[in-house]
Amino acid sequence: MKLFHRFFLILLAFSTLPVVGMGMLMLSSRGAVQDNARLLHKRLAALTADSAERTIEQLNRALSVVADLEVSRGQKQLELAILQRAAAGDSNVALIAVLDTSDREVYRAADPDLFPDSVPRGRSDDPAVVQCRRTGHLALGASVSVGDQTMVPAAHPLTDGRILHMLYSLKGLQRRLGRMPKGGRGRILLVDEAGRPLPGVGDAPPAKDWTLPAGDAQGWSDRLPSSEGPLVAASVSLQSVPWRAVSLQPRSDAYAESDAAAAQAAVLFLALCLVVTGAAYLLSQRLLTPIAALVAGAERVAKGDFAHPISALGWGELDRLGQTFNAMTEKVRHYREIQVDRLLAEKAKVDALVGNIPDGVLMAGFDGSIIFVNAAAARVLGLRGAISRVSEITTLPEIKRLVDSVKAGSKRVEEAVVETRLKEGAESSVFACQALSVARKGRDEGVLVLMRDVTMERELERMKEEFFHSVVHDLRGPISIIDGMVYFLKKLQNLDERQKKYVDLADQASKRLSELVANILDIAKLESGTMTLSLSTFSAESFLGPLRDLYRVPGESKGVSVELEAGDAGELTGDLKLLERVVMNLAGNALKFTPSGGRIVLGAAGRGAEVEFFVRDTGPGIPADKVDAVFEKFKQLDRDAASRAGYGLGLSICKKVVELHRGRIWVESKDGAGSRFAFRIPRRPAPGS
C-alpha cells in the first residue's frame, strides 16, 4: 500500500470518529431495545433450565430406592414391593425395573396405561443400560416418546451386577413450561446434546427437522436462520444432563421498534461520511506530495544514483528537510567512495592468502554453483579453465557427492578420502577432504570443501605398520621357545615356592605377549582383507547362552550378576568363532570395569533383516570426549589400573570383525552411568562378502 493511501486512511479514520460517535448515540436507543429483548430471552431460558434441573432432582430422588434394593438383595417379594412403592410415590415414574446380569427385566412396576404388556423385556440395546455397564455409574439416555409423553431413561448399577432401570416422565416439566409467558410467536424448547428438540417438551420447533446449530449452543444469537426468517435465541446448558434450554422468537418481532431508528441513523451517517472522505482526500494529497519527492530521492540514493538531488519542496519545514537530505546524500557519496577502495584492498589480501595456502579450498552454493576455487583446489581437481557448476568436475566425482551430502544449516562435517594424479605420469596423491555448511550473520551461504594432501602421512603410516607387523611376526618364534621352556620348568619337581612363583610370573607374561602378538596379526589380516569368514547358521539365543554361562562364574566371584536377554532375535548366518570373540571382548571389558553389586546383560534383538547384539553394564561409563576413540588401536581410557591392564586392541578387533560381516558397531555411554556396546550385522551375508 502506498504512503498516500495509508495517510489518507489514517486521516479518514480520525475524521470519522466524531461521525461514528454521533451514529452510536443515534443507535443507542435501538441498542437498548435489543438489550431488553436479549435480557428477556436469557431469563426465560434460565427459568426453563431451572425447571428442568428440578425435574432431574426429582428423578434422582426416585432413584434413591437403590439403597433399599441393596439392603433387600435376594428377597424377591421385598424388592418387588420396593419398586411398586417407588412407582406409587412419584407419578412421573412410568416404569421401574430390576435387570439381571444379561440386562433382562427380572420384575418391574409400570404405569399400565403406558405399558399394558407385563411380559419382561430385554434392555441390552438401551443406550443408558449400555453406558451404565461400561462405566459402572449412573447413566441417563436420550429422551424417548411413550404414548403422548416424553420420558428419560435412567440406569443405575447394583453391587451384585444387576441394574435398576427407570423411565421417568417429563409431563410435569411440560406443564410448567406451558405456563411461562413467551409473547407473540415466541417458543421455549429443550434440546439434547445434538441440538434436537426433546419431543413433547416445550413448544413446537420452528420446523419439523429443525436443530439448534452447534455455533449457537451457548449464550445468545440474534440471527438464527429458520424457515420463518431469522430468529433471536438464548440458550442455557443444564448442569446435570447434556440438555439446553432455548428461548426463540422471530427477529422481526423482537426488534420491531429499533428498525425504524436504524434506517434514519444510517442515512445521516452516510451523508456525513461522504463529506469527511472528500475533505480527507484533498488534505492528504496536499501534504504527501513533498513526502513522495523525498521517497523518490531516497530510492535513487539506494540504487547508487547520487547525481540527482531533490528539488525544493515548497513548505517551510519540508523545504529545510529537502536541503538537509541533499547534504546527507553528498556525504554518503563521499563515504561510499572511501569504503569501496578499502574493501577492494582487503579483498586483495584475502585472495592472496587463500590463493597461496597449500590446502585446496572450494566454496559451492547449495544449488551446485561454484563460488570460489583457489589454485591448490584447481590443481587437485585438474581444472584447466573456468567452470561454474560442481557437476562439471569430472576428474573427481567424489567431490560432487561430498558437496551434495551437506545440508543447509547442518553442523555435521562430511569427510572423504580421494586419490588422484596431480600431473600426467606422476604417482597418485591422497587427499583428505572435509565439507561443512558455512553461514554468515545467520544466513546459510553454501558448502566449504577443504582438501589436505595426506600422501606423505599415509605412506609413513604404511611403513610404520609394515615395520611393526614384521617385528611382531618375528617375535612368534622366540615366544614359542619361551613358552616351551616355561612349560618344562613348571614340570620340574624340585622347585621351591619362590622359584614356582617366578616361573608362574614368566608364564603369565609369556601368555600376555602371545595374546598381544596374535591380536596384532589378526588386525593385520583384517586390515589387509586376507581373513575369510567361516559361515554357519545359528540362533542368537544358542549363541549367547554359553557365553553368559562362561562369564557367570567369574561374575559371581566378583559380586556382579551376568544376565541374558535373547528375546526373539531369531537365526542368522555368520562366523561363529569371530562373533564369539567380539562378544567375549565386550563382556570381558564389562566384567573388568563393573564394580561389585553391578549388573551385566548380554542380549540380542531382531531388527528386520539385521540382528542387533549388545552388552550392557552398570560400570563407570565412558567420558563424552573418549567415546569416539574407544575403537581405535592402542587407545585406552587410562583412568585406573583396570583400564591400563590391556593393550587397547580388543575393541579395534571387534570393529574389524563386525565390518567384515558388513555390519556396524557403536557405544552408548555417559560418564558415571554405565555403557552399552552394540553391533548389528545382516541375518544373511551379502553376495560376494
C-alpha positions in Angstrom: 0.0 0.0 0.0 1.4 3.4 -1.0 2.1 6.1 1.5 -0.7 8.3 0.2 -3.3 5.6 0.7 -2.0 4.8 4.2 -2.1 8.5 5.2 -5.5 9.0 3.7 -6.9 6.1 5.5 -5.4 7.2 8.9 -6.7 10.8 8.4 -10.1 9.4 7.3 -10.2 7.2 10.4 -9.6 10.1 12.8 -12.0 12.3 10.9 -14.8 9.8 11.1 -14.5 9.3 14.9 -16.9 12.1 15.7 -19.3 10.9 13.0 -19.2 7.4 14.4 -19.8 8.8 17.9 -22.9 10.6 16.7 -24.1 7.4 14.9 -23.6 5.4 18.1 -25.7 7.9 20.0 -28.5 7.7 17.5 -28.3 3.9 17.6 -28.2 3.7 21.4 -31.9 3.7 21.6 -32.0 0.8 19.2 -29.4 -1.0 21.2 -31.5 -0.6 24.4 -34.5 -2.3 22.7 -32.3 -5.1 21.6 -30.7 -5.4 25.1 -34.2 -5.7 26.6 -35.1 -8.5 24.2 -31.9 -10.3 24.9 -32.4 -10.0 28.6 -35.9 -11.3 28.4 -35.0 -14.4 26.4 -32.0 -15.1 28.6 -34.2 -15.0 31.7 -36.8 -17.3 30.0 -34.0 -19.7 29.1 -32.6 -19.6 32.6 -36.1 -20.3 34.1 -36.6 -23.2 31.7 -33.2 -24.6 32.7 -34.1 -24.3 36.4 -37.4 -26.1 35.9 -35.6 -28.9 34.0 -33.0 -29.1 36.8 -35.8 -29.5 39.4 -37.2 -32.4 37.3 -33.8 -34.1 37.2 -33.6 -33.7 41.0 -36.9 -35.4 41.3 -35.5 -38.2 39.1 -32.5 -38.5 41.4 -34.8 -38.8 44.5 -36.8 -41.5 42.7 -33.5 -43.4 42.1 -32.9 -43.4 45.9 -34.6 -46.8 46.0 -31.2 -48.2 45.0 -30.2 -48.1 48.7 -33.3 -50.1 49.7 -32.7 -52.6 46.9 -29.1 -53.1 48.1 -30.4 -53.9 51.7 -33.1 -56.3 50.4 -30.9 -58.1 47.8 -32.1 -61.6 47.1 -35.6 -61.1 48.6 -37.7 -61.0 45.5 -41.0 -60.1 47.2 -39.5 -57.3 49.2 -37.6 -55.9 46.1 -40.9 -56.0 44.1 -42.6 -54.2 46.9 -39.9 -51.5 46.9 -40.4 -51.0 43.1 -44.1 -50.7 43.5 -43.8 -48.2 46.3 -41.4 -46.1 44.2 -43.8 -46.1 41.3 -46.7 -45.2 43.5 -44.8 -42.5 45.4 -43.9 -40.5 42.2 -46.4 -40.2 39.4 -43.7 -39.4 37.0 -42.1 -42.8 37.4 -43.7 -44.5 34.3 -41.6 -47.7 34.6 -39.1 -49.1 37.1 -37.5 -52.5 36.8 -34.5 -54.6 38.0 -32.4 -56.1 35.2 -30.4 -59.2 35.7 -26.8 -59.5 34.5 -28.0 -60.2 30.9 -29.9 -56.9 31.0 -33.4 -58.7 31.0 -36.1 -57.5 33.3 -36.5 -59.7 36.4 -39.5 -57.9 37.8 -40.9 -54.4 37.3 -43.6 -51.9 38.3 -45.1 -49.8 35.5 -48.0 -47.5 34.5 -50.5 -49.9 33.0 -51.9 -47.2 30.7 -48.5 -46.7 29.1 -47.1 -50.3 29.4 -50.1 -52.7 29.3 -47.8 -55.6 28.4 -46.4 -57.2 31.6 -44.0 -59.6 29.8 -40.4 -59.0 31.0 -38.3 -57.4 28.3 -34.6 -57.3 27.4 -32.9 -53.9 27.8 -29.5 -54.8 26.4 -30.0 -52.3 23.5 -31.0 -49.4 25.7 -28.2 -46.8 25.4 -28.5 -45.9 29.1 -28.0 -49.6 30.1 -25.1 -50.0 27.8 -23.4 -46.9 29.2 -24.1 -48.0 32.8 -22.5 -51.4 32.1 -19.4 -49.7 30.5 -18.8 -47.1 33.2 -20.3 -48.7 36.3 -22.0 -45.4 37.2 -25.5 -43.8 36.8 -26.3 -43.2 33.1 -29.1 -41.1 31.5 -30.2 -41.9 28.0 -31.6 -39.7 25.2 -35.3 -38.8 25.8 -37.9 -41.2 24.2 -41.6 -40.8 23.5 -44.1 -43.3 25.0 -47.6 -42.6 24.1 -48.1 -38.9 24.4 -45.4 -38.4 27.0 -41.7 -37.7 26.8 -39.5 -39.8 29.1 -35.9 -40.0 30.2 -34.3 -43.5 30.5 -32.0 -43.9 33.6 -29.8 -46.9 34.6 -28.1 -47.3 38.0 -25.7 -50.3 38.8 -26.3 -52.5 41.8 -23.4 -54.2 43.6 -24.4 -57.7 42.6 -24.1 -56.9 38.9 -27.8 -56.1 38.3 -29.1 -52.7 37.1 -32.1 -50.6 38.2 -33.8 -49.3 35.0 -36.3 -46.5 35.1 -38.4 -44.4 32.6 -39.1 -41.0 34.1 -41.9 -38.9 32.6 -41.4 -35.2 31.8 -45.1 -34.3 31.9 -44.7 -32.2 35.0 -41.9 -30.2 33.3 -44.1 -29.8 30.2 -46.9 -28.2 32.3 -44.5 -25.7 33.9 -43.1 -24.7 30.6 -46.6 -24.2 29.1 -47.4 -21.7 31.8 -44.4 -19.5 31.0 -45.1 -16.1 29.2 -43.5 -16.1 25.8 -45.3 -13.4 24.0 -46.3 -13.3 20.3 -44.6 -16.0 18.3 -42.1 -16.9 21.0 -41.1 -20.5 21.8 -39.5 -22.4 24.7 -37.7 -25.7 23.9 -35.4 -28.2 25.5 -32.8 -29.7 23.1 -30.4 -32.6 23.5 -26.6 -32.5 23.1 -27.1 -32.8 19.3 -29.4 -29.7 19.3 -32.5 -31.8 18.5 -35.7 -30.6 20.4 -37.0 -33.1 23.0 -40.3 -34.4 21.7 -43.3 -33.4 23.8 -41.4 -30.9 26.0 -42.0 -27.2 25.4 -43.4 -25.6 22.3 -43.2 -27.0 18.7 -39.9 -26.2 16.9 -39.8 -23.7 14.0 -39.6 -26.6 11.5 -40.1 -30.4 11.5 -36.3 -31.3 11.4 -35.0 -28.1 13.0 -31.9 -28.4 15.2 -30.1 -25.8 17.2 -26.8 -25.1 15.3 -23.6 -26.1 17.1 -22.3 -22.5 16.9 -25.3 -21.3 19.0 -25.0 -23.9 21.7 -24.3 -21.4 24.4 -25.3 -17.8 25.1 -27.1 -15.7 22.6 -27.7 -15.5 18.8 -29.7 -12.7 17.2 -29.8 -14.0 13.7 -30.5 -17.8 13.8 -31.8 -18.9 10.3 -35.1 -20.7 10.1 -38.0 -21.2 7.6 -39.9 -18.4 9.4 -37.0 -16.0 8.9 -34.1 -15.0 11.3 -34.7 -15.8 14.9 -33.3 -14.5 18.2 -32.3 -17.3 20.5 -31.0 -17.5 24.1 -29.7 -20.9 25.4 -28.6 -22.1 28.8 -26.9 -25.5 29.4 -28.1 -27.7 32.2 -25.6 -28.9 34.8 -26.9 -32.4 35.5 -27.7 -33.6 31.9 -26.4 -32.7 28.4 -29.6 -30.6 27.6 -30.0 -27.0 26.8 -33.0 -24.7 27.5 -33.7 -22.4 24.5 -36.0 -19.4 24.1 -36.8 -18.4 20.5 -38.6 -15.5 18.8 -38.7 -14.2 15.2 -36.2 -11.3 14.9 -38.8 -9.0 13.3 -41.0 -9.3 16.4 -38.1 -8.8 18.9 -36.6 -5.8 17.2 -39.6 -4.2 15.6 -39.2 -0.8 17.3 -35.5 -0.4 16.6 -35.6 -0.9 12.8 -37.0 2.5 12.0 -34.5 4.3 14.2 -31.7 2.4 12.5 -32.8 3.4 9.0 -32.8 7.2 9.9 -29.4 6.9 11.6 -27.9 5.1 8.5 -29.0 7.9 6.1 -27.4 10.7 8.2 -24.3 8.6 8.8 -23.7 8.1 5.1 -24.1 11.8 4.3 -21.5 12.8 7.0 -19.1 10.1 5.8 -19.1 11.4 2.2 -18.3 14.9 3.4 -15.4 13.7 5.7 -14.0 11.5 3.0 -13.8 14.3 0.5 -12.0 16.6 3.0 -9.5 13.9 4.0 -8.6 13.1 0.3 -7.9 16.8 -0.5 -5.8 17.3 2.6 -3.8 14.0 2.1 -2.9 15.0 -1.5 -1.7 18.4 -0.4 0.5 17.0 2.5 2.0 14.0 0.7 3.4 15.5 -2.5 6.6 16.7 -0.8 6.9 13.3 1.0 6.6 11.5 -2.3 9.5 13.6 -3.6 11.7 12.6 -0.6 10.8 8.9 -1.1 11.8 9.1 -4.8 15.1 10.8 -3.8 15.9 8.1 -1.2 15.2 5.3 -3.7 17.7 6.9 -6.2 20.3 7.0 -3.4 19.7 3.4 -2.5 20.4 2.4 -6.2 23.7 4.4 -6.1 22.4 7.4 -8.0 23.9 10.5 -6.3 23.7 12.8 -9.3 20.1 13.9 -8.9 19.3 15.9 -5.7 15.6 16.5 -4.9 14.1 19.9 -5.8 12.6 22.4 -3.4 9.6 21.1 -1.6 7.8 24.5 -1.2 6.7 24.4 2.5 8.9 25.9 5.3 10.0 22.9 7.4 9.6 20.5 4.5 11.9 22.7 2.3 14.6 22.6 5.1 14.2 18.8 5.2 14.9 18.6 1.5 18.1 20.7 1.8 19.3 18.5 4.7 18.5 15.4 2.7 20.6 16.7 -0.2 23.6 17.4 2.1 23.3 14.0 3.6 23.3 12.4 0.2 26.6 14.2 -0.7 28.3 12.9 2.5 27.1 9.3 1.8 28.5 9.5 -1.7 31.9 10.6 -0.4 32.0 7.9 2.3 31.0 5.2 -0.2 33.9 6.0 -2.4 36.3 5.7 0.5 34.8 2.4 1.7 34.9 0.8 -1.8 38.6 1.4 -2.1 39.2 -0.1 1.4 37.1 -3.2 0.6 39.0 -3.8 -2.6 42.3 -3.7 -0.7 41.0 -6.2 1.9 39.7 -8.5 -0.8 43.1 -8.5 -2.5 44.7 -9.5 0.8 42.3 -12.4 1.4 42.6 -13.6 -2.2 46.4 -13.6 -1.8 46.2 -15.6 1.5 43.7 -18.2 0.3 45.2 -18.5 -3.1 48.7 -19.4 -1.8 47.9 -21.8 1.0 48.9 -25.4 0.2 45.5 -26.9 1.0 42.7 -26.8 -1.6 39.7 -24.6 -0.8 36.4 -24.8 -2.8 33.2 -22.9 -2.0 30.0 -24.1 -3.6 26.4 -22.9 -3.3 23.6 -25.3 -2.2 22.3 -25.1 -5.8 25.5 -26.6 -7.1 27.1 -23.4 -8.3 30.8 -22.8 -7.7 31.5 -19.6 -5.7 35.3 -19.8 -5.2 38.2 -22.2 -6.1 41.8 -21.5 -5.0 44.8 -22.5 -7.0 45.6 -25.6 -4.9 42.0 -26.9 -5.3 42.1 -26.3 -9.1 45.3 -28.3 -9.3 43.8 -31.2 -7.3 40.6 -31.2 -9.3 42.5 -30.9 -12.6 40.7 -27.8 -13.8 42.1 -26.3 -17.0 39.6 -23.4 -17.3 36.8 -21.6 -15.6 33.8 -23.7 -14.6 30.5 -22.6 -12.9 28.9 -25.9 -11.6 30.1 -28.6 -9.3 28.7 -31.1 -11.7 31.3 -30.1 -14.3 34.1 -31.6 -12.1 34.6 -34.9 -14.0 38.0 -35.9 -12.6 36.9 -36.5 -9.0 33.1 -37.3 -8.8 33.6 -37.9 -5.1 33.7 -34.1 -4.6 30.2 -33.7 -6.1 28.9 -36.4 -3.8 30.6 -34.8 -0.8 29.0 -31.4 -1.6 25.6 -32.9 -2.2 25.7 -34.7 1.2 25.9 -31.4 3.1 22.6 -29.9 4.1 21.9 -26.2 4.8 22.2 -25.4 8.5 23.8 -28.8 9.3 26.6 -28.8 12.0 27.9 -32.2 10.7 31.3 -32.3 8.9 31.2 -34.8 6.0 34.6 -36.5 5.2 36.0 -38.4 2.2 39.4 -39.5 1.0 40.2 -39.2 -2.7 43.1 -40.3 -4.8 44.3 -38.5 -7.9 47.4 -37.8 -10.1 48.4 -34.1 -10.0 50.5 -34.5 -13.2 50.4 -36.8 -16.1 52.6 -39.9 -15.3 53.1 -38.8 -11.7 52.4 -41.1 -8.7 48.9 -40.9 -7.1 48.4 -38.4 -4.3 45.9 -38.9 -1.5 43.8 -36.0 -0.2 41.6 -35.9 3.0 38.5 -33.8 2.2 36.1 -32.3 4.6 32.9 -30.5 3.7 30.7 -28.4 6.0 27.9 -25.8 5.8 29.0 -22.2 6.4 26.8 -19.3 7.3 27.3 -15.5 7.7 25.1 -13.5 10.1 22.7 -16.4 10.5 22.3 -16.9 6.7 23.5 -20.1 5.1 26.0 -19.2 2.3 27.0 -22.6 0.9 29.3 -25.6 1.3 33.0 -25.2 2.1 35.3 -28.1 1.0 38.9 -28.3 2.3 41.3 -30.7 0.6 44.5 -31.6 2.5 47.4 -33.6 1.0 47.9 -36.6 3.3 50.0 -38.7 0.8 53.2 -38.5 2.9 51.2 -39.2 6.2 49.6 -42.3 4.6 53.0 -43.5 3.3 54.6 -43.1 6.7 51.7 -44.8 8.4 52.0 -47.7 5.9 55.8 -48.0 6.5 55.2 -47.9 10.3 52.6 -50.7 10.1 54.7 -52.9 7.9 57.7 -52.5 10.2 55.6 -53.1 13.3 53.9 -56.2 11.8 57.3 -57.6 10.7 58.7 -57.2 14.2 55.7 -58.8 15.7 55.8 -61.7 13.3 59.4 -62.3 14.1 58.6 -62.4 17.8 56.5 -65.5 17.4 59.5 -67.8 17.2 61.2 -66.6 20.4 57.9 -66.5 22.2 57.2 -70.1 21.3 60.7 -71.1 22.7 59.9 -69.2 25.9 56.6 -70.9 26.2 58.3 -74.3 25.8 61.0 -73.5 28.4 58.4 -72.3 30.9 56.4 -75.4 30.3 59.3 -77.7 31.1 60.3 -75.6 34.1 56.8 -76.0 35.5 57.2 -79.8 35.2 60.3 -79.8 37.5 59.5 -81.3 40.9 62.4 -79.8 42.9 61.4 -76.1 42.6 60.8 -74.3 45.8 57.8 -71.8 46.3 59.9 -68.8 45.4 61.1 -70.4 42.1 57.5 -71.6 41.3 56.3 -68.0 41.7 58.9 -66.7 39.3 58.0 -69.4 36.7 54.3 -68.6 37.1 55.1 -64.9 36.5 57.1 -65.8 33.4 54.3 -68.0 32.2 51.7 -65.2 32.6 53.9 -62.6 30.9 54.6 -65.0 28.0 50.8 -65.7 27.5 50.1 -61.9 27.5 52.8 -61.4 25.0 51.5 -64.2 22.9 48.0 -62.8 23.1 49.3 -59.4 22.0 51.1 -60.8 19.0 48.0 -62.8 18.0 45.8 -59.7 18.2 48.2 -57.6 16.2 48.5 -60.3 13.5 44.7 -60.7 13.4 44.3 -57.0 13.0 46.8 -57.1 10.1 44.8 -59.8 8.5 41.5 -57.9 8.9 43.0 -54.7 7.6 44.6 -56.4 4.6 41.5 -58.3 3.7 43.1 -61.7 3.9 40.9 -63.1 6.7 37.9 -65.0 5.4 34.7 -65.9 7.2 33.8 -69.5 8.1 30.0 -69.2 7.9 27.4 -71.2 9.7 23.7 -70.7 10.7 22.8 -70.5 14.4 20.2 -68.8 16.7 21.0 -65.8 18.7 19.9 -67.4 22.0 22.0 -70.6 21.4 25.0 -68.3 20.6 24.7 -66.1 23.7 23.7 -68.7 26.2 27.1 -70.5 26.5 28.8 -67.1 26.7 26.6 -66.0 29.5 27.4 -69.2 31.4 31.1 -68.7 30.7 31.1 -65.3 32.4 28.6 -66.1 35.2 31.2 -67.8 37.5 33.8 -65.0 37.3 31.0 -62.6 37.7 29.7 -64.2 40.8 33.2 -64.3 42.3 33.3 -60.5 41.8 29.8 -59.9 43.0 28.5 -59.0 39.5 25.3 -60.6 38.0 25.5 -61.7 34.3 22.1 -62.0 32.7 20.7 -62.9 29.2 18.1 -61.1 27.1 17.9 -63.0 23.9 14.2 -62.1 23.0 13.0 -63.2 19.6 16.1 -62.3 17.6 15.9 -65.5 15.5 18.6 -67.1 13.4 21.5 -65.6 11.4 24.5 -66.7 9.4 28.0 -65.6 10.3 31.4 -66.7 11.5 30.6 -68.2 14.9 34.1 -68.1 16.3 34.8 -64.5 15.3 31.5 -63.3 16.6 32.1 -65.2 19.9 35.4 -63.3 20.1 33.6 -60.0 19.7 31.0 -60.7 22.4 33.7 -62.1 24.7 35.8 -59.0 24.3 32.8 -56.8 25.1 31.7 -59.0 28.1 35.3 -59.2 29.4 35.6 -55.4 29.3 32.3 -55.0 31.1 33.3 -57.5 33.8 36.6 -55.8 34.2 35.1 -52.3 34.8 31.8 -53.2 36.6 32.1 -52.9 40.4 30.8 -55.4 42.9 27.0 -55.3 43.1 26.7 -54.3 39.5 24.9 -56.0 36.6 25.9 -57.1 33.1 23.4 -58.0 30.4 24.2 -60.0 27.2 21.3 -59.5 24.7 20.1 -59.7 21.2 17.1 -58.4 19.3 15.7 -58.7 15.8 15.9 -55.6 13.6 14.2 -56.7 10.4 16.9 -58.0 8.0 19.5 -57.5 10.8 20.2 -58.8 14.3 21.5 -56.4 17.0 23.7 -57.8 19.8 24.6 -55.8 22.8 26.4 -55.9 26.1 25.1 -53.5 28.8 26.8 -52.9 32.1 26.4 -50.6 35.2 30.1 -49.6 35.3 31.6 -46.2 35.5 30.8 -45.3 31.8 33.0 -43.5 29.3 33.7 -39.7 29.2 32.0 -38.0 26.3 35.4 -36.9 24.8 36.6 -40.5 24.8 33.6 -42.3 23.2 34.7 -41.7 19.6 38.2 -43.1 20.2 37.5 -46.4 22.0 37.5 -48.5 18.8 41.0 -47.1 17.7 44.1 -49.3 18.0 46.1 -48.9 21.2 43.6 -46.5 22.7 42.8 -46.8 26.4 40.9 -44.6 28.9 43.9 -44.6 31.3 41.6 -43.9 34.2 42.7 -46.6 36.6 44.7 -49.8 36.9 41.9 -51.9 35.3 41.8 -49.7 32.2 45.6 -50.0 31.8 45.6 -53.8 32.1 45.2 -54.4 28.3 46.8 -53.2 25.2 43.9 -51.3 23.6 43.4 -53.8 20.7 40.3 -55.7 21.8 37.7 -53.1 20.6 39.7 -52.5 17.4 39.4 -56.2 16.6 35.7 -56.1 17.4 35.2 -53.3 15.0 37.1 -55.0 12.2 35.2 -58.3 12.7 31.8 -56.6 12.6 32.8 -54.6 9.5 33.9 -57.9 7.9 30.3 -59.1 8.4 29.1 -55.9 6.7 27.8 -54.5 10.0 28.5 -51.6 12.3 29.4 -51.3 16.0 28.9 -48.4 18.4 28.8 -47.5 22.1 26.2 -45.6 24.1 27.6 -44.3 27.4 27.6 -41.5 29.9 30.3 -40.9 32.4 29.3 -42.5 35.6 26.1 -44.1 34.2 27.3 -47.4 32.6 27.8 -48.3 29.0 26.0 -50.2 26.2 28.2 -51.6 23.4 26.1 -52.8 20.5 26.6 -54.1 16.9 24.3 -55.0 14.1 25.0 -57.5 11.3 22.8 -58.8 8.4 21.0 -62.0 9.1 22.3 -63.4 5.8 25.7 -62.4 4.2 25.5 -60.3 1.1 26.5 -62.0 -2.2 30.3 -61.9 -2.6 31.0 -61.0 1.1 
